[in-house]
């Protein structure tokens, strides 16, 4: 069973088909589906986006979430655990996007804190990784801000919807680093 993850400003709810309209509304704040360096669902792709996430959930390799602002009850984005490998106790946090108005607001920090706490303290992970487009400088900076270490660039790692061959930057946090990163994130969230 996929847990609900609750913080002070956000709640991460297991993604459901019924979230499609609110996700599109959140992505409309900034027309995020037009961004070249990431894939955010729009009105034409939301059903496939959710179906793919839920298919991965059925196989046990994905735990998709809608990010909900507790103050309004509105969905402001999405994130997920994916590439879950229970044998090797590792996973990736990805497919994260936030409506333009909630970027750099503390929402991402708290959502990542909730996910990392679940990964390291409940799922007993030894490694959590993050991957982003080499061109996505805002995402790269956000991943570094939460304490991840950049490991390198994976060339031609995937083909983007526009046909571009994407180079991806890989980051990670390992279990021995988590206590210090957790303390840093808690201090940041108190500000």
Secondary structure, 3 states (H helix, E strand, C coil): CCCCEECCCEEEEECCHHHHHHHHHHHHCCCHHHCCCCCCCCCCCHHHHHHHHHHHHHHCCCEEEEEEECCCCCEEEEEEEEEEECCCCEEEEEEEEECHHHCCCCHHHHHHHHHHHHHHHHCCCCEEEEEEECCCHHHHHHHHHCCCEEEEEEEEEEECCCCCEEEEEEEEEEHHHHHHHHHHHHHHHHC
